[in-house]
Amino acid sequence: MRILIVGGGVLGTQHAWQAVERGHEVLQLEREPEARGASVRNFGLVWVGGRAAGPELETAVRARELWERIGERVPALGFRPNGSLTVVRTDAELAVAEEVVAGPEAAERGFKLLDAKETRALNPALRGNFSGALWCERDAAVEPRTAQPALREALKASGRYRWLPGREVRNLTENGVVDDHGERHEGDVVVFCTGAWLGGLVREIAGEIPVRRVRLQMAQTEPLDEPLPTSVADGDSFRYYPAYRGAALDAMNEGQPQGEVAAQNAMQLLMVQRRDGSLTIGDTHEYAQPFTFDVTEDSYEHLAEVAGALLGRPLPKIRRRWAGVYAQATDQAAVVHRERLSDNAFLVTGPGGRGMTCSPAIAEDTAKELGW
């Protein structure tokens, strides 16, 4: 079977991986010279702990296993099972952590509640004042800026994979696609993994789909002069991830409202160290369109303040700032939006902030559903 993948981000590349693994020939097209969307503008987190119970958690756990297996074969992914610490600084945040550790899925998520001494023993770079942390041993990380090129190099070695960037698909035919150079590409199946690009041909074929776009702001610092052994989150992340919903979070939201800047920008702190020692930090969430076109400094000041408080010293200087947009299915129970566009074409989009985490398992599900 010859499979055409439209989209060069992590979701498209993982679909290419699944197809090649099953013995098929793959052509992957990307309209840019290299993926430039949400797939490279993220933390590189494989984030299991915060996922909603049910299909989302099952998908994340399976994806975590797939990332590890792929990482063993593709070391340039930078896969590392570093786990995460959600640091708690107030009694209300501690109550949320205690509630989820006592929950029925704590073992599946790899949860454990640590006191301040245990937290610092696990991550000595955290020297700020805090009560302890929620440890999630199942969480992991990869390098988002290099993950897709690393996977493609491994795919090329199969002899059954071709990467064709700088080609925007303009037409879907009965046996393939036509790109903006007028070149026809034939295939048995076409899978559109076009991310937040929901207009153009996607809208022409699919119409309005149940997917929304979300804008975020993030940054990368100069290298920290020591290892940050785990990924790190602050207590505001409890408000963002569905795994933490419950009576304790309700009480926290009522008795410990977010600060003005954090609330206005739907913020949490996530912090991951890159292989060069720098720190990726974020993020904000903007849901109402039209999105602003600039980045706001007060958000970065808030992130630096919170990160510095956990580190117990000023955050290294920010050297890169960016905004990004991802696609998120509006059905809260859906891990991704997947639909048939025609007899030979399918659309897979809208994983939201789960994209980097869940893409291997989403692609595996597509392969099984289509009988690859």
One Martini backbone bead per residue (centre of mass of N, CA, C, O) as a GRO file, in nm:
protein
  372
    1MET     BB    1   0.098   0.035   0.020
    2ARG     BB    2   0.020   0.381  -0.048
    3ILE     BB    3   0.099   0.663   0.159
    4LEU     BB    4  -0.038   0.984   0.232
    5ILE     BB    5   0.108   1.259   0.406
    6VAL     BB    6  -0.038   1.558   0.543
    7GLY     BB    7   0.212   1.669   0.727
    8GLY     BB    8   0.516   1.757   0.937
    9GLY     BB    9   0.440   1.688   1.207
   10VAL     BB   10   0.402   1.476   1.466
   11LEU     BB   11   0.143   1.340   1.362
   12GLY     BB   12   0.237   1.279   1.075
   13THR     BB   13   0.503   1.128   1.151
   14GLN     BB   14   0.364   0.901   1.315
   15HIS     BB   15   0.207   0.794   1.073
   16ALA     BB   16   0.452   0.722   0.908
   17TRP     BB   17   0.569   0.522   1.108
   18GLN     BB   18   0.333   0.319   1.112
   19ALA     BB   19   0.340   0.254   0.809
   20VAL     BB   20   0.632   0.154   0.783
   21GLU     BB   21   0.614  -0.067   1.005
   22ARG     BB   22   0.383  -0.213   0.805
   23GLY     BB   23   0.525  -0.196   0.498
   24HIS     BB   24   0.484   0.080   0.377
   25GLU     BB   25   0.448   0.341   0.156
   26VAL     BB   26   0.580   0.686   0.195
   27LEU     BB   27   0.440   1.018   0.159
   28GLN     BB   28   0.554   1.338   0.283
   29LEU     BB   29   0.383   1.645   0.316
   30GLU     BB   30   0.494   2.000   0.322
   31ARG     BB   31   0.451   2.343   0.297
   32GLU     BB   32   0.704   2.369   0.444
   33PRO     BB   33   1.042   2.324   0.489
   34GLU     BB   34   0.937   2.303   0.792
   35ALA     BB   35   0.818   2.253   1.078
   36ARG     BB   36   0.621   2.542   1.255
   37GLY     BB   37   0.435   2.456   1.470
   38ALA     BB   38   0.334   2.302   1.757
   39SER     BB   39   0.559   2.073   1.736
   40VAL     BB   40   0.794   2.311   1.809
   41ARG     BB   41   0.598   2.487   2.029
   42ASN     BB   42   0.700   2.310   2.285
   43PHE     BB   43   0.809   2.098   2.559
   44GLY     BB   44   0.826   1.779   2.511
   45LEU     BB   45   0.595   1.641   2.657
   46VAL     BB   46   0.516   1.338   2.841
   47TRP     BB   47   0.188   1.366   2.972
   48VAL     BB   48   0.017   1.174   3.213
   49GLY     BB   49  -0.090   1.282   3.494
   50GLY     BB   50  -0.325   1.504   3.376
   51ARG     BB   51  -0.514   1.307   3.258
   52ALA     BB   52  -0.800   1.190   3.172
   53ALA     BB   53  -1.008   0.970   3.244
   54GLY     BB   54  -0.970   0.708   3.025
   55PRO     BB   55  -0.888   0.746   2.702
   56GLU     BB   56  -0.667   0.957   2.759
   57LEU     BB   57  -0.495   0.791   2.954
   58GLU     BB   58  -0.459   0.542   2.778
   59THR     BB   59  -0.316   0.692   2.549
   60ALA     BB   60  -0.078   0.809   2.715
   61VAL     BB   61   0.040   0.541   2.815
   62ARG     BB   62   0.089   0.420   2.535
   63ALA     BB   63   0.263   0.653   2.425
   64ARG     BB   64   0.490   0.630   2.630
   65GLU     BB   65   0.580   0.348   2.529
   66LEU     BB   66   0.635   0.430   2.236
   67TRP     BB   67   0.847   0.647   2.285
   68GLU     BB   68   1.053   0.460   2.416
   69ARG     BB   69   1.090   0.266   2.177
   70ILE     BB   70   1.172   0.480   1.972
   71GLY     BB   71   1.411   0.600   2.138
   72GLU     BB   72   1.591   0.345   2.117
   73ARG     BB   73   1.614   0.386   1.790
   74VAL     BB   74   1.609   0.725   1.840
   75PRO     BB   75   1.822   0.915   2.011
   76ALA     BB   76   1.760   1.210   1.887
   77LEU     BB   77   1.497   1.260   2.051
   78GLY     BB   78   1.562   1.266   2.370
   79PHE     BB   79   1.462   1.051   2.544
   80ARG     BB   80   1.323   1.086   2.890
   81PRO     BB   81   1.246   0.949   3.220
   82ASN     BB   82   1.206   1.221   3.433
   83GLY     BB   83   0.959   1.325   3.517
   84SER     BB   84   0.747   1.499   3.767
   85LEU     BB   85   0.697   1.821   3.943
   86THR     BB   86   0.440   1.940   4.152
   87VAL     BB   87   0.455   2.225   4.319
   88VAL     BB   88   0.380   2.299   4.660
   89ARG     BB   89   0.282   2.611   4.866
   90THR     BB   90  -0.002   2.526   4.979
   91ASP     BB   91  -0.267   2.387   5.133
   92ALA     BB   92  -0.450   2.369   4.882
   93GLU     BB   93  -0.245   2.221   4.701
   94LEU     BB   94  -0.198   1.982   4.890
   95ALA     BB   95  -0.490   1.876   4.882
   96VAL     BB   96  -0.488   1.796   4.587
   97ALA     BB   97  -0.256   1.595   4.600
   98GLU     BB   98  -0.383   1.408   4.813
   99GLU     BB   99  -0.635   1.329   4.651
  100VAL     BB  100  -0.489   1.196   4.398
  101VAL     BB  101  -0.318   0.986   4.559
  102ALA     BB  102  -0.600   0.852   4.668
  103GLY     BB  103  -0.674   0.760   4.403
  104PRO     BB  104  -0.744   0.503   4.165
  105GLU     BB  105  -0.493   0.618   3.949
  106ALA     BB  106  -0.214   0.660   4.084
  107ALA     BB  107  -0.049   0.417   3.978
  108GLU     BB  108  -0.087   0.465   3.670
  109ARG     BB  109   0.051   0.762   3.698
  110GLY     BB  110   0.280   0.770   3.928
  111PHE     BB  111   0.204   0.866   4.214
  112LYS     BB  112   0.364   1.092   4.461
  113LEU     BB  113   0.412   1.222   4.781
  114LEU     BB  114   0.624   1.492   4.867
  115ASP     BB  115   0.839   1.641   5.045
  116ALA     BB  116   1.075   1.878   5.053
  117LYS     BB  117   1.318   1.689   5.088
  118GLU     BB  118   1.243   1.487   4.861
  119THR     BB  119   1.234   1.692   4.633
  120ARG     BB  120   1.535   1.787   4.655
  121ALA     BB  121   1.658   1.506   4.609
  122LEU     BB  122   1.538   1.480   4.315
  123ASN     BB  123   1.567   1.821   4.286
  124PRO     BB  124   1.826   2.034   4.362
  125ALA     BB  125   1.734   2.299   4.198
  126LEU     BB  126   1.517   2.318   4.425
  127ARG     BB  127   1.534   2.616   4.658
  128GLY     BB  128   1.274   2.690   4.748
  129ASN     BB  129   0.959   2.757   4.886
  130PHE     BB  130   0.802   2.452   5.002
  131SER     BB  131   0.610   2.161   5.088
  132GLY     BB  132   0.619   2.006   4.800
  133ALA     BB  133   0.524   1.718   4.582
  134LEU     BB  134   0.406   1.588   4.278
  135TRP     BB  135   0.486   1.275   4.166
  136CYS     BB  136   0.559   1.167   3.816
  137GLU     BB  137   0.706   0.885   3.672
  138ARG     BB  138   0.564   0.876   3.372
  139ASP     BB  139   0.697   1.110   3.284
  140ALA     BB  140   0.835   1.288   2.994
  141ALA     BB  141   1.086   1.356   2.725
  142VAL     BB  142   1.155   1.561   2.439
  143GLU     BB  143   1.277   1.710   2.132
  144PRO     BB  144   1.095   1.930   1.942
  145ARG     BB  145   1.312   2.053   1.732
  146THR     BB  146   1.421   1.731   1.649
  147ALA     BB  147   1.214   1.498   1.616
  148GLN     BB  148   1.130   1.494   1.316
  149PRO     BB  149   1.410   1.466   1.182
  150ALA     BB  150   1.483   1.204   1.333
  151LEU     BB  151   1.251   1.029   1.224
  152ARG     BB  152   1.313   1.066   0.921
  153GLU     BB  153   1.589   0.934   0.915
  154ALA     BB  154   1.481   0.657   0.999
  155LEU     BB  155   1.277   0.623   0.764
  156LYS     BB  156   1.478   0.634   0.522
  157ALA     BB  157   1.620   0.356   0.591
  158SER     BB  158   1.382   0.178   0.466
  159GLY     BB  159   1.309   0.278   0.152
  160ARG     BB  160   0.975   0.382   0.211
  161TYR     BB  161   1.059   0.699   0.230
  162ARG     BB  162   0.928   1.039   0.168
  163TRP     BB  163   1.030   1.382   0.167
  164LEU     BB  164   0.806   1.678   0.087
  165PRO     BB  165   0.869   1.992   0.088
  166GLY     BB  166   0.707   2.279  -0.026
  167ARG     BB  167   0.400   2.144  -0.034
  168GLU     BB  168   0.080   2.229  -0.129
  169VAL     BB  169  -0.225   2.103  -0.100
  170ARG     BB  170  -0.506   2.146  -0.347
  171ASN     BB  171  -0.589   1.837  -0.421
  172LEU     BB  172  -0.836   1.582  -0.430
  173THR     BB  173  -0.835   1.257  -0.544
  174GLU     BB  174  -0.904   0.926  -0.619
  175ASN     BB  175  -0.551   0.877  -0.620
  176GLY     BB  176  -0.485   1.156  -0.448
  177VAL     BB  177  -0.275   1.443  -0.517
  178VAL     BB  178  -0.233   1.804  -0.556
  179ASP     BB  179  -0.004   2.044  -0.588
  180ASP     BB  180   0.132   2.380  -0.621
  181HIS     BB  181   0.307   2.254  -0.880
  182GLY     BB  182   0.114   2.030  -1.029
  183GLU     BB  183   0.169   1.771  -0.877
  184ARG     BB  184   0.122   1.430  -0.875
  185HIS     BB  185   0.004   1.202  -0.607
  186GLU     BB  186  -0.003   0.869  -0.551
  187GLY     BB  187  -0.257   0.678  -0.358
  188ASP     BB  188  -0.454   0.484  -0.143
  189VAL     BB  189  -0.394   0.691   0.098
  190VAL     BB  190  -0.511   0.987   0.280
  191VAL     BB  191  -0.353   1.188   0.543
  192PHE     BB  192  -0.464   1.455   0.737
  193CYS     BB  193  -0.208   1.654   0.930
  194THR     BB  194  -0.272   2.004   0.971
  195GLY     BB  195  -0.360   2.104   1.231
  196ALA     BB  196  -0.433   2.454   1.248
  197TRP     BB  197  -0.504   2.403   0.947
  198LEU     BB  198  -0.857   2.475   0.857
  199GLY     BB  199  -0.835   2.569   0.579
  200GLY     BB  200  -0.889   2.552   0.263
  201LEU     BB  201  -0.900   2.232   0.179
  202VAL     BB  202  -1.023   2.138   0.443
  203ARG     BB  203  -1.282   2.311   0.420
  204GLU     BB  204  -1.370   2.218   0.140
  205ILE     BB  205  -1.409   1.915   0.234
  206ALA     BB  206  -1.518   1.936   0.556
  207GLY     BB  207  -1.564   2.202   0.662
  208GLU     BB  208  -1.693   2.245   0.962
  209ILE     BB  209  -1.518   2.161   1.247
  210PRO     BB  210  -1.479   2.028   1.587
  211VAL     BB  211  -1.252   2.280   1.603
  212ARG     BB  212  -1.011   2.463   1.780
  213ARG     BB  213  -0.815   2.745   1.853
  214VAL     BB  214  -0.494   2.784   2.030
  215ARG     BB  215  -0.309   3.021   2.210
  216LEU     BB  216   0.046   3.068   2.288
  217GLN     BB  217   0.310   3.126   2.536
  218MET     BB  218   0.673   3.118   2.520
  219ALA     BB  219   1.010   3.004   2.636
  220GLN     BB  220   1.378   3.050   2.634
  221THR     BB  221   1.670   3.005   2.796
  222GLU     BB  222   1.940   3.009   2.928
  223PRO     BB  223   2.153   2.820   3.070
  224LEU     BB  224   2.167   2.623   3.325
  225ASP     BB  225   2.426   2.552   3.577
  226GLU     BB  226   2.233   2.293   3.603
  227PRO     BB  227   2.048   2.039   3.664
  228LEU     BB  228   1.703   1.940   3.569
  229PRO     BB  229   1.581   1.632   3.629
  230THR     BB  230   1.292   1.751   3.607
  231SER     BB  231   0.996   1.829   3.558
  232VAL     BB  232   0.798   2.140   3.606
  233ALA     BB  233   0.533   2.250   3.825
  234ASP     BB  234   0.264   2.428   3.928
  235GLY     BB  235  -0.036   2.478   4.094
  236ASP     BB  236  -0.190   2.585   3.835
  237SER     BB  237  -0.201   2.307   3.686
  238PHE     BB  238  -0.451   2.200   3.834
  239ARG     BB  239  -0.655   2.385   3.668
  240TYR     BB  240  -0.590   2.251   3.373
  241TYR     BB  241  -0.605   1.950   3.456
  242PRO     BB  242  -0.840   1.690   3.480
  243ALA     BB  243  -0.716   1.500   3.709
  244TYR     BB  244  -0.772   1.739   3.948
  245ARG     BB  245  -1.061   1.709   3.973
  246GLY     BB  246  -1.241   1.834   4.265
  247ALA     BB  247  -1.290   1.931   4.582
  248ALA     BB  248  -1.008   2.055   4.625
  249LEU     BB  249  -1.011   2.238   4.374
  250ASP     BB  250  -1.262   2.395   4.441
  251ALA     BB  251  -1.141   2.514   4.701
  252MET     BB  252  -0.901   2.652   4.565
  253ASN     BB  253  -1.059   2.838   4.369
  254GLU     BB  254  -1.204   2.986   4.605
  255GLY     BB  255  -0.949   3.042   4.819
  256GLN     BB  256  -0.725   3.049   4.550
  257PRO     BB  257  -0.696   3.265   4.343
  258GLN     BB  258  -0.576   3.389   4.082
  259GLY     BB  259  -0.388   3.594   3.953
  260GLU     BB  260  -0.432   3.834   3.727
  261VAL     BB  261  -0.238   3.741   3.500
  262ALA     BB  262  -0.303   3.437   3.507
  263ALA     BB  263  -0.609   3.465   3.457
  264GLN     BB  264  -0.607   3.633   3.188
  265ASN     BB  265  -0.398   3.387   3.056
  266ALA     BB  266  -0.430   3.097   3.144
  267MET     BB  267  -0.205   2.997   3.361
  268GLN     BB  268   0.106   2.818   3.378
  269LEU     BB  269   0.378   2.622   3.500
  270LEU     BB  270   0.634   2.505   3.281
  271MET     BB  271   0.949   2.304   3.311
  272VAL     BB  272   1.222   2.238   3.079
  273GLN     BB  273   1.512   2.072   3.000
  274ARG     BB  274   1.747   2.091   2.779
  275ARG     BB  275   2.036   1.958   2.641
  276ASP     BB  276   2.182   2.260   2.674
  277GLY     BB  277   2.030   2.369   2.963
  278SER     BB  278   1.792   2.494   2.891
  279LEU     BB  279   1.466   2.658   2.937
  280THR     BB  280   1.137   2.568   2.914
  281ILE     BB  281   0.861   2.802   2.922
  282GLY     BB  282   0.520   2.804   3.062
  283ASP     BB  283   0.180   2.910   2.987
  284THR     BB  284  -0.059   3.023   2.773
  285HIS     BB  285  -0.423   3.098   2.701
  286GLU     BB  286  -0.603   3.149   2.391
  287TYR     BB  287  -0.951   3.144   2.262
  288ALA     BB  288  -1.018   3.414   2.134
  289GLN     BB  289  -1.134   3.537   1.835
  290PRO     BB  290  -0.904   3.723   1.746
  291PHE     BB  291  -0.585   3.709   1.776
  292THR     BB  292  -0.317   3.818   1.883
  293PHE     BB  293   0.009   3.932   1.741
  294ASP     BB  294   0.138   3.951   2.019
  295VAL     BB  295   0.346   3.975   2.298
  296THR     BB  296   0.339   3.962   2.657
  297GLU     BB  297   0.529   4.064   2.927
  298ASP     BB  298   0.368   3.986   3.186
  299SER     BB  299   0.384   3.681   3.140
  300TYR     BB  300   0.695   3.654   3.162
  301GLU     BB  301   0.719   3.774   3.444
  302HIS     BB  302   0.553   3.556   3.582
  303LEU     BB  303   0.722   3.310   3.505
  304ALA     BB  304   0.988   3.411   3.632
  305GLU     BB  305   0.884   3.435   3.920
  306VAL     BB  306   0.793   3.143   3.968
  307ALA     BB  307   1.052   2.997   3.885
  308GLY     BB  308   1.237   3.146   4.086
  309ALA     BB  309   1.090   3.046   4.344
  310LEU     BB  310   1.161   2.741   4.296
  311LEU     BB  311   1.479   2.781   4.258
  312GLY     BB  312   1.589   3.029   4.447
  313ARG     BB  313   1.635   3.203   4.179
  314PRO     BB  314   1.702   3.345   3.907
  315LEU     BB  315   1.621   3.332   3.601
  316PRO     BB  316   1.737   3.288   3.325
  317LYS     BB  317   1.777   3.435   3.046
  318ILE     BB  318   1.585   3.526   2.792
  319ARG     BB  319   1.623   3.426   2.431
  320ARG     BB  320   1.323   3.314   2.369
  321ARG     BB  321   1.019   3.399   2.190
  322TRP     BB  322   0.673   3.269   2.160
  323ALA     BB  323   0.409   3.174   1.945
  324GLY     BB  324   0.118   2.955   1.932
  325VAL     BB  325  -0.090   2.705   1.750
  326TYR     BB  326  -0.362   2.492   1.826
  327ALA     BB  327  -0.564   2.204   1.793
  328GLN     BB  328  -0.905   2.151   1.933
  329ALA     BB  329  -1.133   1.959   2.038
  330THR     BB  330  -1.462   2.027   2.152
  331ASP     BB  331  -1.468   1.746   2.253
  332GLN     BB  332  -1.374   1.655   2.568
  333ALA     BB  333  -1.374   1.328   2.507
  334ALA     BB  334  -1.172   1.382   2.281
  335VAL     BB  335  -0.852   1.321   2.170
  336VAL     BB  336  -0.955   1.333   1.864
  337HIS     BB  337  -1.008   1.425   1.527
  338ARG     BB  338  -1.178   1.178   1.320
  339GLU     BB  339  -1.224   1.165   0.954
  340ARG     BB  340  -1.397   1.105   0.666
  341LEU     BB  341  -1.365   1.251   0.336
  342SER     BB  342  -1.333   0.981   0.172
  343ASP     BB  343  -1.255   0.683   0.043
  344ASN     BB  344  -0.919   0.789   0.061
  345ALA     BB  345  -0.976   1.000   0.311
  346PHE     BB  346  -0.828   1.162   0.608
  347LEU     BB  347  -0.881   1.327   0.927
  348VAL     BB  348  -0.623   1.440   1.171
  349THR     BB  349  -0.716   1.632   1.459
  350GLY     BB  350  -0.725   1.800   1.773
  351PRO     BB  351  -0.534   1.727   2.042
  352GLY     BB  352  -0.398   1.963   2.144
  353GLY     BB  353  -0.195   1.948   2.428
  354ARG     BB  354  -0.158   1.622   2.348
  355GLY     BB  355   0.016   1.580   2.090
  356MET     BB  356   0.298   1.497   2.192
  357THR     BB  357   0.209   1.270   2.373
  358CYS     BB  358  -0.024   1.104   2.174
  359SER     BB  359   0.066   1.054   1.873
  360PRO     BB  360   0.149   0.751   1.861
  361ALA     BB  361  -0.139   0.641   1.943
  362ILE     BB  362  -0.307   0.781   1.731
  363ALA     BB  363  -0.163   0.648   1.491
  364GLU     BB  364  -0.222   0.359   1.573
  365ASP     BB  365  -0.531   0.386   1.555
  366THR     BB  366  -0.543   0.453   1.257
  367ALA     BB  367  -0.410   0.196   1.152
  368LYS     BB  368  -0.627   0.005   1.265
  369GLU     BB  369  -0.881   0.136   1.136
  370LEU     BB  370  -0.749   0.108   0.828
  371GLY     BB  371  -0.577  -0.161   0.798
  372TRP     BB  372  -0.244  -0.153   0.777
   0.00000   0.00000   0.00000
